[in-house]
Amino acid sequence: MELDNNAHSVFLLYYHLVLVVKYRRKVFDDEISDRAKEIFAYISPKYNITLQEWNHDKDHVHILFKAHPNSEISKFINAYKSASSRLLKKEFPQIRQKLWKEYFWSQSFCLLTTGGVPIEVIKKYIESQGQKDRGKK
C-alpha cells in the first residue's frame, strides 16, 4: 500500500461508509446502484475523496473510500446524500412508489475508519526522511 502525500504530510486514510435507504425500502438494483456510484465519483474529488470500492444490497450501499486530512467528510456525506437523493428520484420515477416524501437516505449513517499501515511502511518512511534534502547540498 502506497502512502498518499501532500506538501506537508504523509497519510493513508481509508473509510468504510454504509448508507441506508429511508425506512429500509428495497429500491436498489444494479442500474440505480451504478448511477448512485457515478454521482459519488463526480462529487468526491471536490472533497479530496477517492472512491475505492462500491457494493449494494436492496436497501443500502457499502462504500470504501480514501480521504485527505483536510477532507470535510461530514460535509461531503451530506452533499452526496442531498445530490444523489434528488437525482435518483428524478431519474428513476419508480423510486417514488416506495419513497414518496422528500428523503431517499436515512438520516443516520455508519462511518468506520479501516485498515492501518503495516509497521514496515512506517519504518521505511522514517528511514527515508531527509534523504531528498541530503542530495541537494
ABEGO torsion letter per residue (X at the ends): XBBBBBAABBBBBBBBBBBBBBGGBBABBAAAAAAAAAAAAAAAAAAGBBBABBBBBAABBBBBBBBBAABBAAAAAAAAAAAAAAAAAAABAAAAAABABABABBABBBBBBBEEBBAAAAAAAAAABGAAAAAAX
